[in-house]
């Protein structure tokens, strides 16, 4: 198996005023919190959004592992719907000391390039900043951060920078090359 060089960038916002919101897209795009933890739905989102960009770390998670993760206080999933169809999601993970990680963010391939991503990211970051008000057990959010890598979509980094994130770390590592699994075993990778 061959290796591939992967660059990972970590970005952050340190105040709610850092957020530079995107303009909402035209049409019937809504963003709704998935308030009932559902391993099936979360795995669907993860596999559908990340299938073509080699998200593989959670594919082996058991139902129980998904449920335990989703049941943690401060873990929230916000889903963008385009005319009633799931288009993408942003997953928040509250950490210690007022830190919230944007653990996962992205769009299902068919919904990319429609200006939904900037809107969804803006909405998700705003929810990270006001997470304490939704029973997360946190008093306030002091920092919102995320990481992206060279395997992610071609517009990911630009979207993060346009939303006001600042780069704070860069790592370059060799990783085993993994074929894009698609949204489910046997699916055609885009």
Buried (B, 14 or more C-beta within 10 A) or exposed (E): EEEEEBEBBBBBBEEBEBBBBBEBBEEEBEBEEBEEBBBEBBBBBBBBBBBBBBBEEBBEBEEEEBBEBBEEEBBBBBBBBBEEEBBBBBBBBBEEEBBBBBBBBBBBBEBBEBBBBBBBBBBBBBBBBEBBEBEBEBEEBEBBBBBBBBBBBEBBBEBBBBBBBEEEEEEEEEEEEEEBBBBEEEBEEE
